[in-house]
């Protein structure tokens, strides 16, 4: 929750007019390296979504996260409706482990009934775009893929791109702020 990437992203989202609620999974709170079981992770997501809905009932509610947080949010949404959530946003969806390309981690996405925004880098070792693009195509109007050239899983970009990491985070925040989940006409 206090990782510099998340703190900077939350600041950039705020600048773009998007409120955020950050939270910790129990294993992180307890300083453990091994993630909790998926049942605990998805229960944590549902608790955080309820807290966000109660804290700001007048705002459009998007759920999501960075890497594992995003994947567990999508898993929770595939198991049961996340009340009041109108879209999911993934900052680097972890489609597969490094150097082990596969799509098993995305099988549940077909059961998600809200729009999804995938924000991915072209050098993301946890999400081959050759595998992710067809998944987004299969999801149809429920999925939008926004690609950041030369970005890795942490959205670090190559110096040769002529851009800074902060500019990339600003782009991500602006994309979220401007995103209109299909079926919604106002924010």
QUIQUI-V761285 format. One record per backbone hydrogen bond with DSSP energy under -1.0 kcal/mol. NH is the residue of the N-H (numbers start at 0). CO is the residue of the C=O. If there is no record, write none. Layout:
# QUIQUI-V761285
NH CO
NH CO
This chain:
# QUIQUI-V761285
6 2
7 3
8 4
9 5
10 6
11 7
12 8
13 9
14 10
15 11
16 13
17 12
28 24
29 25
30 27
31 26
40 36
41 37
42 38
43 39
44 40
45 41
46 42
47 43
48 44
49 45
50 46
51 47
52 48
53 49
54 50
55 51
58 55
62 86
64 88
66 90
68 65
70 66
71 67
72 68
73 69
74 70
75 71
76 72
77 73
78 74
79 75
82 80
84 81
85 60
87 114
88 62
89 116
90 64
91 89
91 118
94 92
94 125
95 125
99 96
105 102
106 103
108 105
110 107
111 108
115 141
116 87
117 143
118 89
119 145
121 147
122 150
123 120
126 123
130 127
131 127
132 128
134 130
135 131
136 132
137 133
138 134
141 138
142 139
143 115
145 117
147 119
150 147
151 155
154 151
160 157
161 158
167 163
168 164
169 165
170 166
171 167
172 168
173 169
174 170
175 171
176 172
177 173
178 174
183 180
